[in-house]
Amino acid sequence: MNTEPDPQPTVSEATNQPVVKIFGVGNAGVELLELFSRTEFAGADFVAINTDAASLANSNATVKVHLETRLMRGLGTGGDPERAALWPRSIFPR
């Protein structure tokens, strides 16, 4: 994996302007994306990342990443840190 910064920013071919991507992670992050989409950030690309399928379905983000597992069953973690810790353990066993 390349960890060096890209010397050339991503530029829109249509406008020749830098492309801004804003990521929202979890329910709070997805909600922030909704607020940002109504402000001066409206021209940005929004990426919503969540385990909660309903949250993603209601999001206006241009890209949605559903971190689904059988463990969560599309319901998310409900703000429970112990349940949240189970998700990566189920995906990346030791």
PEJO-V483425 format. One record per residue. N is the residue number from 1. RES is the residue in three letters. SS is DSSP state (hx for helix, st for strand, lp for the rest). NEAR is the number of other C-alpha atoms within 12 Angstrom. Layout:
n->[N | N]
res->[RES | RES]
ss->[SS | SS]
near->[NEAR | NEAR]
//
This chain:
n->[1 | 2 | 3 | 4 | 5 | 6 | 7 | 8 | 9 | 10 | 11 | 12 | 13 | 14 | 15 | 16 | 17 | 18 | 19 | 20 | 21 | 22 | 23 | 24 | 25 | 26 | 27 | 28 | 29 | 30 | 31 | 32 | 33 | 34 | 35 | 36 | 37 | 38 | 39 | 40 | 41 | 42 | 43 | 44 | 45 | 46 | 47 | 48 | 49 | 50 | 51 | 52 | 53 | 54 | 55 | 56 | 57 | 58 | 59 | 60 | 61 | 62 | 63 | 64 | 65 | 66 | 67 | 68 | 69 | 70 | 71 | 72 | 73 | 74 | 75 | 76 | 77 | 78 | 79 | 80 | 81 | 82 | 83 | 84 | 85 | 86 | 87 | 88 | 89 | 90 | 91 | 92 | 93 | 94]
res->[MET | ASN | THR | GLU | PRO | ASP | PRO | GLN | PRO | THR | VAL | SER | GLU | ALA | THR | ASN | GLN | PRO | VAL | VAL | LYS | ILE | PHE | GLY | VAL | GLY | ASN | ALA | GLY | VAL | GLU | LEU | LEU | GLU | LEU | PHE | SER | ARG | THR | GLU | PHE | ALA | GLY | ALA | ASP | PHE | VAL | ALA | ILE | ASN | THR | ASP | ALA | ALA | SER | LEU | ALA | ASN | SER | ASN | ALA | THR | VAL | LYS | VAL | HIS | LEU | GLU | THR | ARG | LEU | MET | ARG | GLY | LEU | GLY | THR | GLY | GLY | ASP | PRO | GLU | ARG | ALA | ALA | LEU | TRP | PRO | ARG | SER | ILE | PHE | PRO | ARG]
ss->[lp | lp | lp | lp | lp | lp | lp | lp | lp | lp | st | lp | lp | lp | lp | lp | lp | st | lp | lp | st | st | st | st | st | hx | hx | hx | hx | hx | hx | hx | hx | hx | hx | hx | lp | lp | lp | lp | lp | lp | lp | lp | st | st | st | st | st | st | lp | st | hx | hx | hx | hx | hx | lp | lp | lp | lp | lp | st | st | st | st | lp | lp | lp | lp | lp | lp | lp | lp | st | lp | lp | lp | lp | lp | hx | hx | hx | hx | hx | hx | hx | hx | hx | hx | hx | lp | lp | lp]
near->[4 | 5 | 6 | 7 | 9 | 8 | 7 | 9 | 13 | 16 | 13 | 15 | 9 | 8 | 10 | 10 | 13 | 16 | 19 | 18 | 24 | 27 | 28 | 31 | 27 | 32 | 29 | 21 | 25 | 36 | 26 | 26 | 35 | 29 | 20 | 25 | 25 | 16 | 12 | 10 | 18 | 19 | 20 | 24 | 25 | 33 | 30 | 36 | 33 | 38 | 34 | 33 | 26 | 21 | 33 | 35 | 21 | 18 | 33 | 24 | 34 | 25 | 22 | 30 | 24 | 27 | 28 | 24 | 23 | 14 | 21 | 25 | 16 | 21 | 25 | 31 | 26 | 18 | 16 | 14 | 12 | 12 | 18 | 24 | 17 | 19 | 25 | 19 | 14 | 17 | 16 | 10 | 8 | 6]
//
